[in-house]
């Protein structure tokens, strides 16, 4: 049985090297076989590349989060471009819009979001999206910048079809990390060939909207993640999150979809490996 934590922050700036060693030991003692270490600014992206080099189970995506868009410039974009060519870097992310905290001016967020989508298209890499209180605009910008075009889909292998069609379905290699939108929005993304990533809040008692997302989204379009050290699932809520806790996200998905936990592990791990282009 293997789990893939499709989005985590081993690169978290508050971690010491000793913290990372302890976290790695916990991961290696668990059923987690793969972790995607997601950059959210330039230092974190550099650390993610280092983590991927240090641990066989760790891979990286590099990019600048909307919170840090205010600090971004052309030189930083070029640094992200260079990092994207490093071994075990699997995509551009996490990038997007955050209109909840508004830590960067919205026009600044929009500009660097577009530039980083353009970079992902130029490099033909997967895109990992952060979107908070900006559902429609995030989708609109992704469409406008060609994230769901037939040309982009042609760069990547097709994904398995829920109805077993041997031709499969187009895959845009766009992952909506820590999805918090409606079931209707999730269905729109599915039609566009995106992937929906499910996080710790699915285990919370008041997560009715996210329950509907899981129940109504084919498992072929789902991954599971922690976003650690944030968004810790039940029963560990209140503690710092870590990749082994992705088990509890997968167990909740299994209950909601009425399929065995082992099947959720197998399919979501396969989905994440395919999304990020990782071979066993």
Protein Blocks (a to p, Z undefined) as FASTA:
>chain_A
ZZddfbdcfklmkbcfklmmmmmmmmmmmmbfbdcdddfbfklmmmmmmmmmmpmkbccd
ddddfklmmmgcfklmmmmmmmmmpghiabdcdedddfklomacfklmmmmmmmmmmmmm
mnopacddddehilmmmmmmmmmnopmgfklmmmpccdddfklpanlpadehiacehiab
dfklmmmmmmnopacdddfklmpmklmmmmmmmmmpcfklcccdekpaghiacfkghiac
dfklmmmmmmmmmmmnopafklmmmmmmmmmmmmnopaZZ
